[in-house]
Amino acid sequence: MVSFNEVNARLGETQARWTARQTPQSLLSDRERMALLGVVIDRAALASAMAPARLAAAPIANFAPAVDWRNRNGNHVTGVKDQGYCGSCVSFCTTAVVESMASIERGKSLNLSEADLHFCSSHGASCEGWWPDQAYDQIKVRGVINETNFSYMTAFDSPPKNDPNPDRHYWIAHCVNISDRSKAVKITNSSTLANVVDRKNYLTNHGPCSAVIHVFEDFYTYGSGVYTHVTGEEVGLHCVEVIGYSEAEQCWIVKNSWGTGWGENGFGKIGYGEIGIDTEYPFWTASGIKLPDPGPERFNAIWAKNNENRTAVWGWARADFDRRAAELQGQGYRLMDLNAFVLPNGQGERFNAIWAKNNEDRTAVWGWARKDFDAQAAKLQSQGYRLMHLNAFVLPNGQGERFNAIWAKNNEDRTAVWGWARKDFDAQAAKLQSQGYRLMDLNAFVLPNGQGERFNAIWAKNSEDRTAIWGWARKDFDWKASTLQSQGYRLMDINAFVLPNGQGERFNAIWAKNSEDRTAVWGWAREDFDWRASESQAQGYRLVAVNAFVFS
């Protein structure tokens, strides 16, 4: 492998327009560097894409002097990601384009799951490479789910295990299959561009593209400027997102998937005609973004800023949730929050949950009938477990309510009620408040046939400054939340239920007076919530509560 000093020497000799530095990639072994690449050429598809069109007139130039989709009527380029030791660059460069086009065409900020595309599609659960045509075909047919429903690193063991093949350093990947594809983002069209004028026209008038490049040894040391190959052998093929170009600098502007330590915070510039980017391989496009139906569900959530190792799901079907819960339990995660809601028209229940990695002695149930739940609660109470979280949902057609709950083994003084009518609950809440108990968990569900709402709650005996409301209309709740926020209170729990006959949703919430950095949303549609969850995660916030209700 060519050394950093050799690269610097050649840069000076050739008067190249870029600077090298020690990047995280330049410090890797040869096998580790090879694991960052993953393009497998489809020779027939490549020949077809690059073949001159018969009797085609030369394209008419209709492009700007410079384009950068990070600053073209707003920023339409999502953040730089890191593919790790996995040849999944094709999935990263294609989902990046779909994310950009969703912003351009639909005004939506998305964070899509490269793991879902690379490990659960026709490609299969491996870190082997791919070809852009095949990836885009899969996005057309099956779509890509949101990153928060299958985050990239959860496709690997913790810590990741390496492929036993000594000739490579790929991680071993796993698929977390999401059978409900109703929330997947799809595209209508994908095409290739061979002519350089066509490429610039497209970048000017439509949006970013995917591109394949040869990677040489010096590419790993790229720091800034316009890259041209100056020294070192070829290592392999790689895929990047092309987000613009500059006629003045004679270069393409690209977003890589090696994290922000490479290049200019993960971005770079590649000279025209260099490393095959515009001579050997086409650009690939995506258009006609098809967003999922936002659906009738509305999400409430609270995030706190911390570095706790947490993972979450929302809106998952029972079979998928059962499998995920067992998998995470085996990896040392423990449930911290759990609830469910029922979709209309026989679509069944959907589960929301948050796990944290710790060794706390916790146990949980979900979807249990009242009689079974009562027996389990009594049994666990006698064994020293205390309820930490509790809620219920109602199945249609007279099947009754179903309970979800989490217990932890501790000696905290806690008491709980479930399925209580409003009048009884009000009296119990007042009584326990006077005895020094504070609400820790609170929610409600509505029984059919005019039987009204039923409340579930957990209190703990402590002196914390807490306040709570239940059954409040949206307008009143908004005012209360704003008032308490200004007084130094932070949301600890929030959820809602929907009253029948067009009476609207009602909110329940608990606040505590503290200075923790928290942020919350309530009543958000799925699509908007997915975006907010991705943004908050990237900013260092972790979910501490999530639930949903369904408009009837």
C-alpha positions as CSV (number, residue, x, y, z in Angstrom):
1,M,0.0,0.0,0.0
2,V,1.4,3.4,-0.9
3,S,2.4,5.5,2.1
4,F,1.0,8.9,3.1
5,N,4.5,10.4,2.5
6,E,4.6,9.0,-1.0
7,V,1.2,10.5,-1.8
8,N,2.3,13.9,-0.5
9,A,5.5,13.7,-2.6
10,R,3.6,12.9,-5.7
11,L,1.1,15.7,-5.1
12,G,4.0,18.2,-5.1
13,E,5.6,16.7,-8.1
14,T,2.4,16.7,-10.2
15,Q,1.1,20.0,-8.9
16,A,-2.2,18.3,-8.2
17,R,-5.1,20.4,-7.0
18,W,-5.8,18.4,-3.8
19,T,-4.3,17.9,-0.4
20,A,-3.9,14.7,1.4
21,R,-4.1,13.9,5.1
22,Q,-4.2,11.0,7.4
23,T,-7.9,9.9,7.3
24,P,-9.5,7.1,9.3
25,Q,-9.5,5.1,6.0
26,S,-5.8,5.8,5.2
27,L,-4.9,4.2,8.6
28,L,-6.6,0.9,7.8
29,S,-5.0,-2.3,6.7
30,D,-5.2,-3.5,3.1
31,R,-8.0,-5.9,3.9
32,E,-10.0,-3.3,5.8
33,R,-9.7,-0.8,3.0
34,M,-11.0,-3.3,0.5
35,A,-14.0,-3.9,2.7
36,L,-15.1,-0.3,2.1
37,L,-15.7,-1.1,-1.6
38,G,-18.6,-3.1,-3.1
39,V,-19.4,-2.6,-6.8
40,V,-20.0,-5.8,-8.7
41,I,-20.3,-5.0,-12.5
42,D,-23.2,-6.2,-14.5
43,R,-21.3,-6.3,-17.8
44,A,-24.4,-6.5,-20.0
45,A,-26.2,-3.7,-18.2
46,L,-23.0,-1.6,-18.4
47,A,-22.5,-2.1,-22.1
48,S,-26.2,-1.2,-22.7
49,A,-25.9,2.0,-20.6
50,M,-22.7,3.2,-22.2
51,A,-23.6,2.3,-25.9
52,P,-24.1,5.3,-28.1
53,A,-27.8,5.8,-29.0
54,R,-28.4,5.1,-32.6
55,L,-29.2,8.2,-34.8
56,A,-29.4,10.3,-31.6
57,A,-28.7,14.0,-32.1
58,A,-26.0,15.5,-29.9
59,P,-27.6,16.7,-26.6
60,I,-28.2,20.4,-26.3
61,A,-26.4,22.0,-23.3
62,N,-28.8,23.3,-20.8
63,F,-26.8,23.4,-17.6
64,A,-25.7,26.0,-15.1
65,P,-22.0,26.9,-14.6
66,A,-22.1,25.2,-11.2
67,V,-24.6,23.1,-9.2
68,D,-24.5,22.0,-5.6
69,W,-27.7,20.5,-4.2
70,R,-26.7,21.3,-0.7
71,N,-27.5,24.9,-1.6
72,R,-30.0,24.9,-4.4
73,N,-33.3,26.4,-3.2
74,G,-32.4,24.8,0.1
75,N,-30.4,21.8,1.1
76,H,-31.6,18.6,-0.6
77,V,-28.6,16.4,0.5
78,T,-28.9,14.3,3.6
79,G,-26.1,13.8,6.1
80,V,-23.0,11.7,5.4
81,K,-23.3,8.1,6.7
82,D,-20.7,5.3,7.4
83,Q,-21.1,1.9,5.7
84,G,-18.4,0.4,8.0
85,Y,-16.5,-2.8,6.9
86,C,-19.2,-3.8,4.4
87,G,-19.4,-3.7,0.7
88,S,-22.8,-1.9,0.8
89,C,-21.8,1.3,-0.9
90,V,-24.3,0.7,-3.7
91,S,-27.1,0.7,-1.3
92,F,-25.8,3.9,0.3
93,C,-25.3,5.7,-3.0
94,T,-28.8,4.8,-4.2
95,T,-30.7,5.5,-1.1
96,A,-28.9,8.8,-0.8
97,V,-30.3,9.8,-4.3
98,V,-33.8,8.7,-3.3
99,E,-33.5,10.8,-0.1
100,S,-32.4,13.8,-2.2
101,M,-35.2,13.4,-4.7
102,A,-37.8,13.1,-2.0
103,S,-36.7,16.5,-0.7
104,I,-36.7,18.0,-4.3
105,E,-39.9,16.4,-5.6
106,R,-42.0,16.1,-2.4
107,G,-40.4,18.5,0.1
108,K,-39.8,15.6,2.5
109,S,-36.7,14.9,4.6
110,L,-36.1,11.2,4.8
111,N,-33.6,8.9,6.4
112,L,-33.9,5.6,4.7
113,S,-32.6,2.2,5.8
114,E,-29.6,1.0,3.7
115,A,-29.7,-2.2,5.8
116,D,-33.2,-2.9,4.6
117,L,-32.2,-2.4,1.0
118,H,-28.9,-4.3,1.1
119,F,-29.6,-7.2,3.5
120,C,-33.3,-7.9,3.1
121,S,-33.9,-7.5,-0.6
122,S,-32.9,-9.8,-3.5
123,H,-29.3,-9.0,-2.7
124,G,-29.4,-11.1,0.4
125,A,-28.0,-10.8,4.0
126,S,-24.3,-10.3,3.2
127,C,-21.8,-7.5,2.8
128,E,-21.0,-8.6,-0.8
129,G,-21.2,-5.9,-3.4
130,W,-23.9,-5.0,-5.8
131,W,-24.7,-3.1,-9.0
132,P,-26.8,0.2,-9.0
133,D,-29.3,-1.1,-11.6
134,Q,-30.3,-4.0,-9.3
135,A,-30.5,-1.7,-6.2
136,Y,-32.8,0.7,-8.0
137,D,-35.0,-2.1,-9.3
138,Q,-35.5,-3.3,-5.7
139,I,-36.4,0.2,-4.6
140,K,-39.1,0.3,-7.4
141,V,-40.5,-3.1,-6.5
142,R,-40.3,-3.4,-2.7
143,G,-39.2,0.1,-1.6
144,V,-37.0,1.1,1.4
145,I,-38.2,1.5,4.9
146,N,-37.2,4.2,7.3
147,E,-33.8,4.0,9.0
148,T,-35.4,4.1,12.5
149,N,-37.3,0.9,11.8
150,F,-34.1,-1.0,10.8
151,S,-31.0,1.0,11.7
152,Y,-27.8,0.1,9.9
153,M,-25.7,-1.1,12.8
154,T,-28.5,-3.4,14.2
155,A,-27.8,-5.5,11.1
156,F,-24.6,-6.6,12.7
157,D,-23.7,-8.3,16.0
158,S,-22.5,-6.0,18.8
159,P,-19.6,-5.7,18.3
160,P,-19.7,-6.7,14.6
161,K,-18.2,-10.1,13.8
162,N,-15.9,-10.5,10.8
163,D,-16.4,-12.8,7.8
164,P,-14.3,-16.0,8.5
165,N,-12.8,-15.7,4.9
166,P,-9.2,-14.5,5.6
167,D,-9.1,-12.7,2.2
168,R,-11.5,-10.0,3.3
169,H,-12.6,-8.0,6.3
170,Y,-16.4,-7.8,5.7
171,W,-18.7,-7.8,8.7
172,I,-21.3,-10.6,9.0
173,A,-24.7,-9.1,8.3
174,H,-28.3,-10.1,9.3
175,C,-31.6,-9.1,7.9
176,V,-34.4,-7.8,10.2
177,N,-37.3,-8.6,8.0
178,I,-40.1,-6.1,8.1
179,S,-43.1,-7.9,6.6
180,D,-45.3,-4.8,6.6
181,R,-44.0,-2.9,3.6
182,S,-46.9,-0.3,3.7
183,K,-44.5,2.4,5.0
184,A,-41.8,1.8,2.4
185,V,-40.7,4.6,0.1
186,K,-40.6,3.7,-3.6
187,I,-39.5,5.2,-6.9
188,T,-41.3,5.1,-10.2
189,N,-38.4,5.6,-12.6
190,S,-34.7,5.0,-12.8
191,S,-32.5,5.7,-15.8
192,T,-28.8,6.0,-16.8
193,L,-26.9,8.9,-18.3
194,A,-23.8,8.2,-20.5
195,N,-23.2,11.6,-22.2
196,V,-21.5,14.2,-20.0
197,V,-23.8,17.0,-21.3
198,D,-26.8,14.9,-20.3
199,R,-25.3,14.4,-16.8
200,K,-24.9,18.1,-16.3
201,N,-28.3,18.9,-17.7
202,Y,-29.8,16.4,-15.3
203,L,-27.9,17.7,-12.3
204,T,-29.0,21.2,-13.2
205,N,-32.6,20.6,-13.8
206,H,-33.6,17.5,-11.8
207,G,-31.3,16.4,-9.0
208,P,-28.4,14.2,-7.8
209,C,-27.3,10.9,-9.3
210,S,-25.3,7.8,-8.4
211,A,-21.9,7.1,-9.9
212,V,-19.3,4.3,-9.9
213,I,-15.6,5.0,-9.6
214,H,-12.3,3.2,-9.5
215,V,-10.6,3.6,-6.1
216,F,-6.9,3.8,-6.0
217,E,-4.6,3.8,-2.9
218,D,-4.2,7.5,-2.8
219,F,-8.0,8.1,-2.7
220,Y,-8.1,7.0,1.0
221,T,-5.9,9.9,1.9
222,Y,-8.1,12.6,0.2
223,G,-8.5,15.6,2.4
224,S,-9.7,18.5,0.2
225,G,-9.6,20.0,-3.3
226,V,-10.2,18.4,-6.6
227,Y,-9.0,14.8,-6.6
228,T,-7.0,13.4,-9.5
229,H,-5.2,10.0,-9.3
230,V,-1.5,10.6,-8.7
231,T,-0.1,7.3,-7.2
232,G,-0.9,3.9,-6.0
233,E,-2.6,0.7,-7.4
234,E,-6.3,0.2,-8.0
235,V,-8.0,-1.4,-5.0
236,G,-11.6,-1.8,-6.4
237,L,-14.8,-0.2,-7.4
238,H,-17.0,2.1,-5.3
239,C,-20.3,3.9,-5.6
240,V,-21.0,7.6,-4.5
241,E,-23.8,10.1,-4.8
242,V,-23.0,13.0,-7.3
243,I,-24.6,16.1,-5.8
244,G,-23.2,18.7,-8.3
245,Y,-20.3,19.9,-10.4
246,S,-18.2,23.0,-11.1
247,E,-17.2,24.1,-14.6
248,A,-14.7,26.6,-13.0
249,E,-13.0,23.8,-11.1
250,Q,-13.7,21.1,-13.7
251,C,-15.0,18.6,-11.2
252,W,-17.9,16.6,-9.9
253,I,-19.0,17.1,-6.3
254,V,-19.7,13.8,-4.5
255,K,-21.1,12.5,-1.2
256,N,-19.2,9.5,0.1
257,S,-20.4,6.9,2.6
258,W,-17.2,6.5,4.7
259,G,-18.2,8.9,7.5
260,T,-17.3,12.5,8.0
261,G,-13.6,11.7,8.7
262,W,-12.8,11.3,5.0
263,G,-12.5,14.3,2.6
264,E,-14.4,17.5,3.4
265,N,-16.6,16.2,6.2
266,G,-17.5,13.2,4.0
267,F,-17.9,15.1,0.8
268,G,-15.3,15.5,-2.0
269,K,-14.6,16.7,-5.5
270,I,-13.4,14.5,-8.4
271,G,-11.9,15.9,-11.6
272,Y,-13.7,15.5,-14.9
273,G,-12.4,12.4,-16.7
274,E,-10.9,10.9,-13.5
275,I,-11.2,7.3,-12.2
276,G,-13.9,6.4,-14.7
277,I,-16.6,8.5,-13.1
278,D,-17.7,10.0,-16.4
279,T,-15.9,7.9,-19.0
280,E,-16.4,4.2,-18.1
281,Y,-19.6,4.2,-16.1
282,P,-22.9,6.1,-16.4
283,F,-24.8,8.1,-13.8
284,W,-27.9,6.6,-12.4
285,T,-31.0,8.6,-11.6
286,A,-34.2,8.1,-9.6
287,S,-37.5,9.9,-9.9
288,G,-41.2,9.7,-9.2
289,I,-40.8,9.3,-5.4
290,K,-43.8,7.4,-4.0
291,L,-44.3,8.2,-0.3
292,P,-46.4,5.9,1.9
293,D,-49.9,6.7,2.9
294,P,-49.5,8.6,6.2
295,G,-52.3,6.5,7.6
296,P,-54.7,7.3,10.4
297,E,-52.2,6.9,13.3
298,R,-50.7,9.8,15.1
299,F,-47.6,9.6,17.2
300,N,-46.6,11.1,20.5
301,A,-43.0,10.9,21.7
302,I,-40.4,12.3,24.1
303,W,-36.7,12.4,23.6
304,A,-33.9,13.2,26.1
305,K,-30.4,14.2,25.2
306,N,-28.0,11.5,26.4
307,N,-25.6,8.8,25.1
308,E,-27.5,5.8,26.3
309,N,-27.5,2.8,24.0
310,R,-31.2,2.7,23.0
311,T,-33.1,1.3,20.0
312,A,-36.8,1.7,19.2
313,V,-39.6,0.5,16.9
314,W,-43.0,1.9,16.2
315,G,-46.0,0.7,14.2
316,W,-44.7,-2.8,13.9
317,A,-47.0,-5.8,13.3
318,R,-47.2,-8.4,16.1
319,A,-45.1,-11.1,14.3
320,D,-42.3,-8.6,13.5
321,F,-42.4,-7.2,17.0
322,D,-42.2,-10.6,18.7
323,R,-39.2,-11.6,16.6
324,R,-37.4,-8.2,17.3
325,A,-38.1,-8.4,21.0
326,A,-36.6,-11.8,21.3
327,E,-33.6,-10.8,19.2
328,L,-32.9,-7.7,21.3
329,Q,-33.4,-9.5,24.6
330,G,-30.8,-12.0,23.5
331,Q,-28.4,-9.1,22.8
332,G,-28.8,-7.7,26.3
333,Y,-31.4,-5.0,25.6
334,R,-34.3,-4.5,28.1
335,L,-37.7,-3.0,27.4
336,M,-38.1,0.6,28.8
337,D,-41.4,1.6,27.1
338,L,-44.1,-0.5,25.4
339,N,-47.6,0.1,24.0
340,A,-49.8,-0.7,21.1
341,F,-52.7,0.6,19.0
342,V,-55.2,-1.0,16.7
343,L,-55.5,0.0,13.0
344,P,-59.0,0.0,11.4
345,N,-60.5,-2.3,8.8
346,G,-59.0,-5.5,10.3
347,Q,-55.4,-4.5,9.9
348,G,-54.6,-5.6,13.4
349,E,-52.6,-4.1,16.3
350,R,-49.3,-2.3,15.9
351,F,-46.6,-2.1,18.6
352,N,-44.3,0.7,19.7
353,A,-41.4,0.0,22.0
354,I,-38.0,1.3,23.3
355,W,-35.2,-0.9,24.6
356,A,-32.0,0.1,26.4
357,K,-28.9,-2.0,26.8
358,N,-28.5,-2.8,30.5
359,N,-28.5,-5.8,32.9
360,E,-31.6,-4.7,34.9
361,D,-33.9,-7.6,35.9
362,R,-36.9,-6.8,33.8
363,T,-39.8,-8.8,32.4
364,A,-42.7,-7.8,30.1
365,V,-45.9,-9.0,28.6
366,W,-47.9,-7.6,25.6
367,G,-51.3,-8.3,24.2
368,W,-52.5,-10.2,27.3
369,A,-56.2,-10.6,28.1
370,R,-57.3,-9.0,31.4
371,K,-57.7,-12.3,33.4
372,D,-54.2,-13.5,32.4
373,F,-52.7,-10.1,33.1
374,D,-54.3,-9.9,36.5
375,A,-52.8,-13.2,37.5
376,Q,-49.3,-12.3,36.1
377,A,-49.3,-8.9,37.9
378,A,-50.2,-10.6,41.2
379,K,-47.5,-13.2,40.8
380,L,-44.7,-10.8,39.9
381,Q,-45.7,-8.4,42.7
382,S,-45.2,-11.3,45.2
383,Q,-41.8,-12.0,43.6
384,G,-40.5,-8.5,44.2
385,Y,-41.2,-7.0,40.8
386,R,-42.7,-3.6,40.4
387,L,-44.6,-2.2,37.5
388,M,-42.6,0.3,35.5
389,H,-44.9,0.7,32.5
390,L,-48.5,-0.2,31.8
391,N,-51.1,0.4,29.1
392,A,-53.9,-1.3,27.2
393,F,-55.7,-1.4,23.8
394,V,-59.1,-2.7,22.7
395,L,-59.5,-5.3,20.0
396,P,-62.5,-5.0,17.7
397,N,-65.6,-7.2,17.5
398,G,-66.0,-7.7,21.2
399,Q,-62.6,-9.3,21.8
400,G,-62.0,-7.0,24.7
401,E,-59.0,-5.2,26.0
402,R,-55.4,-6.4,25.9
403,F,-52.6,-5.3,28.3
404,N,-49.0,-4.5,27.8
405,A,-46.7,-4.0,30.8
406,I,-43.0,-3.9,32.0
407,W,-41.9,-4.9,35.5
408,A,-38.5,-4.4,37.1
409,K,-37.2,-6.1,40.2
410,N,-36.7,-3.5,42.9
411,N,-38.1,-2.5,46.3
412,E,-39.5,0.9,45.3
413,D,-42.8,1.7,46.9
414,R,-45.2,1.6,43.9
415,T,-48.9,1.1,43.4
416,A,-50.9,0.8,40.2
417,V,-54.4,0.6,38.8
418,W,-55.7,-0.6,35.4
419,G,-59.0,-0.4,33.7
420,W,-60.5,2.1,36.1
421,A,-63.4,4.3,35.2
422,R,-62.8,8.1,35.3
423,K,-64.7,8.8,38.5
424,D,-62.8,6.1,40.4
425,F,-59.5,7.0,39.0
426,D,-59.9,10.7,39.9
427,A,-60.6,9.7,43.5
428,Q,-57.6,7.3,43.7
429,A,-55.3,9.9,42.1
430,A,-56.3,12.5,44.7
431,K,-55.9,10.1,47.5
432,L,-52.5,8.9,46.5
433,Q,-51.2,12.4,45.8
434,S,-52.1,13.4,49.4
435,Q,-50.1,10.3,50.6
436,G,-47.0,11.4,48.9
437,Y,-47.2,9.3,45.8
438,R,-46.4,10.7,42.4
439,L,-47.6,9.6,39.0
440,M,-44.9,7.8,37.0
441,D,-47.0,6.3,34.2
442,L,-50.5,7.2,32.9
443,N,-52.7,6.3,29.9
444,A,-56.2,5.4,28.9
445,F,-58.2,3.4,26.5
446,V,-61.9,3.6,25.3
447,L,-64.3,0.7,25.6
448,P,-66.9,0.2,22.9
449,N,-70.7,0.8,23.0
450,G,-70.6,3.9,25.1
451,Q,-68.8,2.4,28.1
452,G,-66.4,5.2,28.2
453,E,-62.7,5.5,28.9
454,R,-60.7,3.4,31.3
455,F,-57.4,4.6,33.0
456,N,-54.2,2.8,33.8
457,A,-51.6,4.4,36.1
458,I,-48.6,3.7,38.2
459,W,-47.5,5.8,41.2
460,A,-44.3,5.8,43.2
461,K,-43.7,7.3,46.6
462,N,-41.3,10.2,46.3
463,S,-41.0,13.9,46.8
464,E,-40.3,14.9,43.1
465,D,-42.1,18.0,41.9
466,R,-44.6,16.4,39.4
467,T,-47.8,17.5,37.8
468,A,-50.2,15.6,35.6
469,I,-53.4,16.0,33.5
470,W,-55.7,13.4,31.9
471,G,-58.5,13.5,29.4
472,W,-57.6,17.0,28.2
473,A,-58.7,18.3,24.7
474,R,-55.9,19.2,22.3
475,K,-56.2,23.0,22.6
476,D,-56.2,22.9,26.4
477,F,-53.3,20.5,26.4
478,D,-51.2,22.7,24.1
479,W,-51.7,25.6,26.4
480,K,-50.8,23.6,29.5
481,A,-47.7,22.1,27.9
482,S,-46.4,25.6,26.9
483,T,-47.1,27.0,30.3
484,L,-45.3,24.2,32.2
485,Q,-42.4,24.2,29.8
486,S,-41.8,27.9,30.6
487,Q,-42.0,27.1,34.3
488,G,-39.2,24.6,34.1
489,Y,-41.2,21.4,33.9
490,R,-40.3,18.7,31.4
491,L,-42.6,16.0,29.9
492,M,-42.0,12.6,31.4
493,D,-44.9,10.8,29.9
494,I,-47.5,11.6,27.2
495,N,-50.2,9.7,25.3
496,A,-53.7,10.2,23.9
497,F,-56.9,8.3,23.2
498,V,-59.8,9.1,20.8
499,L,-63.3,9.5,22.0
500,P,-66.1,8.2,19.8
501,N,-68.6,10.1,17.7
502,G,-66.3,12.8,16.5
503,Q,-65.4,14.1,20.0
504,G,-61.7,14.1,19.1
505,E,-58.6,13.0,20.9
506,R,-57.8,13.5,24.6
507,F,-54.3,13.8,26.1
508,N,-52.8,12.5,29.3
509,A,-49.4,13.7,30.4
510,I,-47.0,13.9,33.3
511,W,-44.4,16.6,33.9
512,A,-41.5,16.8,36.3
513,K,-39.6,19.9,37.3
514,N,-36.0,19.5,36.1
515,S,-33.4,20.9,33.7
516,E,-33.0,17.8,31.5
517,D,-32.7,18.6,27.8
518,R,-35.9,17.1,26.5
519,T,-38.0,17.6,23.4
520,A,-41.4,16.2,22.5
521,V,-44.1,15.9,19.8
522,W,-47.7,14.9,19.9
523,G,-50.3,14.2,17.3
524,W,-47.8,13.9,14.4
525,A,-48.5,11.9,11.3
526,R,-46.2,8.9,10.7
527,E,-44.2,10.4,7.8
528,D,-43.4,13.6,9.8
529,F,-42.7,11.6,12.9
530,D,-40.2,9.3,11.1
531,W,-38.3,12.4,9.9
532,R,-38.3,14.0,13.4
533,A,-37.1,10.7,15.0
534,S,-34.2,10.5,12.5
535,E,-33.3,14.1,13.1
536,S,-33.4,13.9,16.9
537,Q,-31.3,10.7,16.9
538,A,-28.7,12.4,14.8
539,Q,-28.6,15.3,17.3
540,G,-27.9,13.0,20.2
541,Y,-31.4,12.7,21.6
542,R,-32.8,9.3,22.6
543,L,-36.4,8.2,22.8
544,V,-37.7,7.8,26.3
545,A,-41.4,7.5,25.4
546,V,-43.3,6.7,22.2
547,N,-46.9,5.8,21.5
548,A,-49.7,6.3,19.0
549,F,-53.5,6.7,18.6
550,V,-55.7,6.2,15.7
551,F,-58.3,8.6,14.3
552,S,-61.6,6.8,13.9
